[in-house]
Amino acid sequence: MTIISMIGLLAAALTTISFLPQAIKTIKEKDTGSISLGMYSLFTTGVLLWLIYGISIMDIPIIAANLVTFALASFILGMKLKYK
């Protein structure tokens, strides 16, 4: 594994993990009032496009990061829609 791949995997891990506190808070409190529907809709769509891009070029760090981030962002977006 190259240093560039390791940097990509570390970046993927850190940016993906950053969504866990919001997801956990949303699950516990069921409060999504401070979350912007527009921002999360755009963000989730962007992450989905990054995932499609990563799959198309077979780039594991991009695929891994965006697969997990898409799942977490989709969950938060779903909770926002449910508890709106």
Chimera marker file (.cmm) of the C-alpha trace (Angstrom):
<marker_set name="trace">
<marker id="1" x="0.000" y="0.000" z="0.000" r="1" g="1" b="0" radius="0.5"/>
<marker id="2" x="1.374" y="3.393" z="-0.963" r="1" g="1" b="0" radius="0.5"/>
<marker id="3" x="1.619" y="6.398" z="1.323" r="1" g="1" b="0" radius="0.5"/>
<marker id="4" x="-0.968" y="8.152" z="-0.846" r="1" g="1" b="0" radius="0.5"/>
<marker id="5" x="-3.422" y="5.274" z="-0.354" r="1" g="1" b="0" radius="0.5"/>
<marker id="6" x="-2.794" y="5.368" z="3.388" r="1" g="1" b="0" radius="0.5"/>
<marker id="7" x="-3.456" y="9.117" z="3.448" r="1" g="1" b="0" radius="0.5"/>
<marker id="8" x="-6.668" y="8.545" z="1.495" r="1" g="1" b="0" radius="0.5"/>
<marker id="9" x="-7.836" y="5.842" z="3.890" r="1" g="1" b="0" radius="0.5"/>
<marker id="10" x="-7.018" y="7.995" z="6.927" r="1" g="1" b="0" radius="0.5"/>
<marker id="11" x="-8.869" y="10.971" z="5.422" r="1" g="1" b="0" radius="0.5"/>
<marker id="12" x="-11.801" y="8.687" z="4.627" r="1" g="1" b="0" radius="0.5"/>
<marker id="13" x="-11.875" y="7.331" z="8.164" r="1" g="1" b="0" radius="0.5"/>
<marker id="14" x="-11.700" y="10.736" z="9.837" r="1" g="1" b="0" radius="0.5"/>
<marker id="15" x="-14.342" y="12.411" z="7.689" r="1" g="1" b="0" radius="0.5"/>
<marker id="16" x="-16.662" y="9.428" z="8.026" r="1" g="1" b="0" radius="0.5"/>
<marker id="17" x="-16.240" y="9.140" z="11.798" r="1" g="1" b="0" radius="0.5"/>
<marker id="18" x="-17.085" y="12.846" z="12.115" r="1" g="1" b="0" radius="0.5"/>
<marker id="19" x="-20.738" y="11.989" z="11.376" r="1" g="1" b="0" radius="0.5"/>
<marker id="20" x="-21.101" y="9.554" z="14.265" r="1" g="1" b="0" radius="0.5"/>
<marker id="21" x="-21.663" y="12.177" z="16.999" r="1" g="1" b="0" radius="0.5"/>
<marker id="22" x="-24.498" y="13.787" z="15.004" r="1" g="1" b="0" radius="0.5"/>
<marker id="23" x="-26.085" y="10.409" z="14.248" r="1" g="1" b="0" radius="0.5"/>
<marker id="24" x="-25.865" y="9.317" z="17.900" r="1" g="1" b="0" radius="0.5"/>
<marker id="25" x="-27.266" y="12.652" z="19.124" r="1" g="1" b="0" radius="0.5"/>
<marker id="26" x="-30.117" y="12.429" z="16.622" r="1" g="1" b="0" radius="0.5"/>
<marker id="27" x="-30.959" y="8.874" z="17.702" r="1" g="1" b="0" radius="0.5"/>
<marker id="28" x="-30.918" y="9.719" z="21.413" r="1" g="1" b="0" radius="0.5"/>
<marker id="29" x="-32.738" y="13.043" z="21.329" r="1" g="1" b="0" radius="0.5"/>
<marker id="30" x="-34.908" y="12.622" z="18.221" r="1" g="1" b="0" radius="0.5"/>
<marker id="31" x="-34.375" y="16.357" z="17.782" r="1" g="1" b="0" radius="0.5"/>
<marker id="32" x="-33.475" y="17.521" z="14.300" r="1" g="1" b="0" radius="0.5"/>
<marker id="33" x="-34.605" y="21.127" z="14.634" r="1" g="1" b="0" radius="0.5"/>
<marker id="34" x="-31.108" y="22.565" z="14.279" r="1" g="1" b="0" radius="0.5"/>
<marker id="35" x="-30.291" y="20.480" z="11.198" r="1" g="1" b="0" radius="0.5"/>
<marker id="36" x="-30.791" y="22.188" z="7.843" r="1" g="1" b="0" radius="0.5"/>
<marker id="37" x="-32.952" y="20.090" z="5.517" r="1" g="1" b="0" radius="0.5"/>
<marker id="38" x="-31.520" y="21.828" z="2.464" r="1" g="1" b="0" radius="0.5"/>
<marker id="39" x="-27.919" y="21.305" z="3.537" r="1" g="1" b="0" radius="0.5"/>
<marker id="40" x="-28.391" y="17.629" z="4.391" r="1" g="1" b="0" radius="0.5"/>
<marker id="41" x="-30.306" y="16.987" z="1.167" r="1" g="1" b="0" radius="0.5"/>
<marker id="42" x="-27.549" y="18.529" z="-0.932" r="1" g="1" b="0" radius="0.5"/>
<marker id="43" x="-24.806" y="16.909" z="1.112" r="1" g="1" b="0" radius="0.5"/>
<marker id="44" x="-26.355" y="13.435" z="0.922" r="1" g="1" b="0" radius="0.5"/>
<marker id="45" x="-26.804" y="13.768" z="-2.835" r="1" g="1" b="0" radius="0.5"/>
<marker id="46" x="-23.191" y="14.908" z="-3.190" r="1" g="1" b="0" radius="0.5"/>
<marker id="47" x="-21.931" y="11.954" z="-1.161" r="1" g="1" b="0" radius="0.5"/>
<marker id="48" x="-23.973" y="9.588" z="-3.326" r="1" g="1" b="0" radius="0.5"/>
<marker id="49" x="-22.359" y="11.087" z="-6.427" r="1" g="1" b="0" radius="0.5"/>
<marker id="50" x="-18.897" y="10.708" z="-4.857" r="1" g="1" b="0" radius="0.5"/>
<marker id="51" x="-19.743" y="7.060" z="-4.150" r="1" g="1" b="0" radius="0.5"/>
<marker id="52" x="-20.779" y="6.502" z="-7.763" r="1" g="1" b="0" radius="0.5"/>
<marker id="53" x="-17.590" y="8.226" z="-8.899" r="1" g="1" b="0" radius="0.5"/>
<marker id="54" x="-15.440" y="6.094" z="-6.577" r="1" g="1" b="0" radius="0.5"/>
<marker id="55" x="-17.070" y="2.920" z="-7.851" r="1" g="1" b="0" radius="0.5"/>
<marker id="56" x="-16.589" y="3.992" z="-11.466" r="1" g="1" b="0" radius="0.5"/>
<marker id="57" x="-12.837" y="4.489" z="-10.966" r="1" g="1" b="0" radius="0.5"/>
<marker id="58" x="-12.520" y="1.615" z="-8.456" r="1" g="1" b="0" radius="0.5"/>
<marker id="59" x="-10.915" y="3.795" z="-5.763" r="1" g="1" b="0" radius="0.5"/>
<marker id="60" x="-11.266" y="1.981" z="-2.428" r="1" g="1" b="0" radius="0.5"/>
<marker id="61" x="-10.751" y="5.000" z="-0.102" r="1" g="1" b="0" radius="0.5"/>
<marker id="62" x="-13.389" y="7.010" z="-1.976" r="1" g="1" b="0" radius="0.5"/>
<marker id="63" x="-15.794" y="4.059" z="-2.044" r="1" g="1" b="0" radius="0.5"/>
<marker id="64" x="-15.328" y="3.186" z="1.633" r="1" g="1" b="0" radius="0.5"/>
<marker id="65" x="-15.630" y="6.737" z="2.920" r="1" g="1" b="0" radius="0.5"/>
<marker id="66" x="-18.630" y="7.638" z="0.856" r="1" g="1" b="0" radius="0.5"/>
<marker id="67" x="-20.472" y="4.365" z="1.411" r="1" g="1" b="0" radius="0.5"/>
<marker id="68" x="-20.401" y="4.788" z="5.180" r="1" g="1" b="0" radius="0.5"/>
<marker id="69" x="-20.915" y="8.563" z="5.032" r="1" g="1" b="0" radius="0.5"/>
<marker id="70" x="-23.878" y="8.095" z="2.684" r="1" g="1" b="0" radius="0.5"/>
<marker id="71" x="-25.453" y="5.625" z="5.105" r="1" g="1" b="0" radius="0.5"/>
<marker id="72" x="-24.988" y="7.962" z="8.085" r="1" g="1" b="0" radius="0.5"/>
<marker id="73" x="-26.071" y="11.100" z="6.217" r="1" g="1" b="0" radius="0.5"/>
<marker id="74" x="-29.111" y="9.281" z="4.802" r="1" g="1" b="0" radius="0.5"/>
<marker id="75" x="-30.063" y="8.163" z="8.295" r="1" g="1" b="0" radius="0.5"/>
<marker id="76" x="-29.785" y="11.705" z="9.659" r="1" g="1" b="0" radius="0.5"/>
<marker id="77" x="-31.729" y="13.060" z="6.675" r="1" g="1" b="0" radius="0.5"/>
<marker id="78" x="-34.412" y="10.423" z="7.230" r="1" g="1" b="0" radius="0.5"/>
<marker id="79" x="-34.681" y="11.375" z="10.885" r="1" g="1" b="0" radius="0.5"/>
<marker id="80" x="-34.936" y="15.045" z="9.875" r="1" g="1" b="0" radius="0.5"/>
<marker id="81" x="-37.833" y="14.214" z="7.564" r="1" g="1" b="0" radius="0.5"/>
<marker id="82" x="-39.503" y="11.986" z="10.156" r="1" g="1" b="0" radius="0.5"/>
<marker id="83" x="-39.285" y="14.447" z="13.058" r="1" g="1" b="0" radius="0.5"/>
<marker id="84" x="-39.787" y="17.630" z="11.018" r="1" g="1" b="0" radius="0.5"/>
<link id1="1" id2="2" r="1" g="1" b="0" radius="0.2"/>
<link id1="2" id2="3" r="1" g="1" b="0" radius="0.2"/>
<link id1="3" id2="4" r="1" g="1" b="0" radius="0.2"/>
<link id1="4" id2="5" r="1" g="1" b="0" radius="0.2"/>
<link id1="5" id2="6" r="1" g="1" b="0" radius="0.2"/>
<link id1="6" id2="7" r="1" g="1" b="0" radius="0.2"/>
<link id1="7" id2="8" r="1" g="1" b="0" radius="0.2"/>
<link id1="8" id2="9" r="1" g="1" b="0" radius="0.2"/>
<link id1="9" id2="10" r="1" g="1" b="0" radius="0.2"/>
<link id1="10" id2="11" r="1" g="1" b="0" radius="0.2"/>
<link id1="11" id2="12" r="1" g="1" b="0" radius="0.2"/>
<link id1="12" id2="13" r="1" g="1" b="0" radius="0.2"/>
<link id1="13" id2="14" r="1" g="1" b="0" radius="0.2"/>
<link id1="14" id2="15" r="1" g="1" b="0" radius="0.2"/>
<link id1="15" id2="16" r="1" g="1" b="0" radius="0.2"/>
<link id1="16" id2="17" r="1" g="1" b="0" radius="0.2"/>
<link id1="17" id2="18" r="1" g="1" b="0" radius="0.2"/>
<link id1="18" id2="19" r="1" g="1" b="0" radius="0.2"/>
<link id1="19" id2="20" r="1" g="1" b="0" radius="0.2"/>
<link id1="20" id2="21" r="1" g="1" b="0" radius="0.2"/>
<link id1="21" id2="22" r="1" g="1" b="0" radius="0.2"/>
<link id1="22" id2="23" r="1" g="1" b="0" radius="0.2"/>
<link id1="23" id2="24" r="1" g="1" b="0" radius="0.2"/>
<link id1="24" id2="25" r="1" g="1" b="0" radius="0.2"/>
<link id1="25" id2="26" r="1" g="1" b="0" radius="0.2"/>
<link id1="26" id2="27" r="1" g="1" b="0" radius="0.2"/>
<link id1="27" id2="28" r="1" g="1" b="0" radius="0.2"/>
<link id1="28" id2="29" r="1" g="1" b="0" radius="0.2"/>
<link id1="29" id2="30" r="1" g="1" b="0" radius="0.2"/>
<link id1="30" id2="31" r="1" g="1" b="0" radius="0.2"/>
<link id1="31" id2="32" r="1" g="1" b="0" radius="0.2"/>
<link id1="32" id2="33" r="1" g="1" b="0" radius="0.2"/>
<link id1="33" id2="34" r="1" g="1" b="0" radius="0.2"/>
<link id1="34" id2="35" r="1" g="1" b="0" radius="0.2"/>
<link id1="35" id2="36" r="1" g="1" b="0" radius="0.2"/>
<link id1="36" id2="37" r="1" g="1" b="0" radius="0.2"/>
<link id1="37" id2="38" r="1" g="1" b="0" radius="0.2"/>
<link id1="38" id2="39" r="1" g="1" b="0" radius="0.2"/>
<link id1="39" id2="40" r="1" g="1" b="0" radius="0.2"/>
<link id1="40" id2="41" r="1" g="1" b="0" radius="0.2"/>
<link id1="41" id2="42" r="1" g="1" b="0" radius="0.2"/>
<link id1="42" id2="43" r="1" g="1" b="0" radius="0.2"/>
<link id1="43" id2="44" r="1" g="1" b="0" radius="0.2"/>
<link id1="44" id2="45" r="1" g="1" b="0" radius="0.2"/>
<link id1="45" id2="46" r="1" g="1" b="0" radius="0.2"/>
<link id1="46" id2="47" r="1" g="1" b="0" radius="0.2"/>
<link id1="47" id2="48" r="1" g="1" b="0" radius="0.2"/>
<link id1="48" id2="49" r="1" g="1" b="0" radius="0.2"/>
<link id1="49" id2="50" r="1" g="1" b="0" radius="0.2"/>
<link id1="50" id2="51" r="1" g="1" b="0" radius="0.2"/>
<link id1="51" id2="52" r="1" g="1" b="0" radius="0.2"/>
<link id1="52" id2="53" r="1" g="1" b="0" radius="0.2"/>
<link id1="53" id2="54" r="1" g="1" b="0" radius="0.2"/>
<link id1="54" id2="55" r="1" g="1" b="0" radius="0.2"/>
<link id1="55" id2="56" r="1" g="1" b="0" radius="0.2"/>
<link id1="56" id2="57" r="1" g="1" b="0" radius="0.2"/>
<link id1="57" id2="58" r="1" g="1" b="0" radius="0.2"/>
<link id1="58" id2="59" r="1" g="1" b="0" radius="0.2"/>
<link id1="59" id2="60" r="1" g="1" b="0" radius="0.2"/>
<link id1="60" id2="61" r="1" g="1" b="0" radius="0.2"/>
<link id1="61" id2="62" r="1" g="1" b="0" radius="0.2"/>
<link id1="62" id2="63" r="1" g="1" b="0" radius="0.2"/>
<link id1="63" id2="64" r="1" g="1" b="0" radius="0.2"/>
<link id1="64" id2="65" r="1" g="1" b="0" radius="0.2"/>
<link id1="65" id2="66" r="1" g="1" b="0" radius="0.2"/>
<link id1="66" id2="67" r="1" g="1" b="0" radius="0.2"/>
<link id1="67" id2="68" r="1" g="1" b="0" radius="0.2"/>
<link id1="68" id2="69" r="1" g="1" b="0" radius="0.2"/>
<link id1="69" id2="70" r="1" g="1" b="0" radius="0.2"/>
<link id1="70" id2="71" r="1" g="1" b="0" radius="0.2"/>
<link id1="71" id2="72" r="1" g="1" b="0" radius="0.2"/>
<link id1="72" id2="73" r="1" g="1" b="0" radius="0.2"/>
<link id1="73" id2="74" r="1" g="1" b="0" radius="0.2"/>
<link id1="74" id2="75" r="1" g="1" b="0" radius="0.2"/>
<link id1="75" id2="76" r="1" g="1" b="0" radius="0.2"/>
<link id1="76" id2="77" r="1" g="1" b="0" radius="0.2"/>
<link id1="77" id2="78" r="1" g="1" b="0" radius="0.2"/>
<link id1="78" id2="79" r="1" g="1" b="0" radius="0.2"/>
<link id1="79" id2="80" r="1" g="1" b="0" radius="0.2"/>
<link id1="80" id2="81" r="1" g="1" b="0" radius="0.2"/>
<link id1="81" id2="82" r="1" g="1" b="0" radius="0.2"/>
<link id1="82" id2="83" r="1" g="1" b="0" radius="0.2"/>
<link id1="83" id2="84" r="1" g="1" b="0" radius="0.2"/>
</marker_set>
